[in-house]
Amino acid sequence: MPLRPIDAIFIHIEKRFYVVYLRGELWQLPRMKLDTAAWQRRQPYQGDAKALYLSQHQTVTDPLLAQKLRTLNLPVAMHGSSLPRFEAWWEMQGFTWLKKLLNEGKSPLAAHQSNIKTVAQDTNLTHSVSENTTIQMKQINNQMSSNTEDDIFADMLATLTDEVLHHRY
């Protein structure tokens, strides 16, 4: 089990389906769609962990499923990493990465990145998107603070912040 529980979305490229890494457990979805219906038909993943690669899109757009999965906006350098490489990175650098983001006042949650992800849907993310992330995050956080349905994400971020700052995993 990695340093602290994490949720992440992986893709089995050859067989074309999602595998959700849910707090250390792997769940195979029946298709390349990430929604509540697919989640209800999930099966434990029994295949080779080396065949799974981290998806560049960690945002869950289905509101019901987003309440269950606490995916993070992981560094671009990690996108496409194999599961073993991802676990090694998370164990060695995950806490430092989270702490740095929180100290900078940024949200690590992928749900808070949804507006940015729609701008950067292409497989080739540009440096300009990365450089504008700070400005866009402030705009998104301002927008989200006024929405009551986003209180769930605010609560999740508060819990995550508390865990990181007080070393409670």
Salt bridges, closest charged atoms under 4 A:
ASP7 OD2 - ARG23 NH2 3.32
ASP35 OD1 - ARG31 NH2 3.50
GLU104 OE1 - LYS106 NZ 3.27
ASP162 OD1 - HIS166 NE2 3.36
ASP162 OD2 - ARG168 NH1 2.43
GLU163 OE1 - ARG4 NH2 2.13
